[in-house]
Amino acid sequence: MKKEGHPKYQPAKIICACGNVIETRSTKPEMRVEICSQCHPFFTGKQRVVDTTGRVEKFKRRYGLKNES
């Protein structure tokens, strides 16, 4: 088996948009995510609309729903 066949498995940091940093191991040294267990509505019990690209507004326009904010 070739020695160069597998990527290096190394310590890694997962950085959330909320600022939470999770240390783990991966083939990539750093990953950025939008939602983690510290800010996800399922774990926090708080309702939060996550809309990074205007998907909610696009859905409302497409199906004729009025803005309920």
C-alpha positions, 0 to 999 in steps of 0.5 A: 500500500502506498504511504501517500494514499491517505490524507493526514488525520490531524487536530481540527477546529470547527468554528460556528457563526455564533463564535463557538469553537469545537475541537475535534480531529479531521483531515481538514485543519479548520471548518466553518459552520453556520449552526452548532449545538450551542445555537441550534433551535432544537437544543436551545429551545429558541425559535430562530429563522436561519436565512443566509440567502433570502430563501424565506422571502423567496418562498413567501413571494413564490407562494403568495404568503404575506410577511408576518414579521 
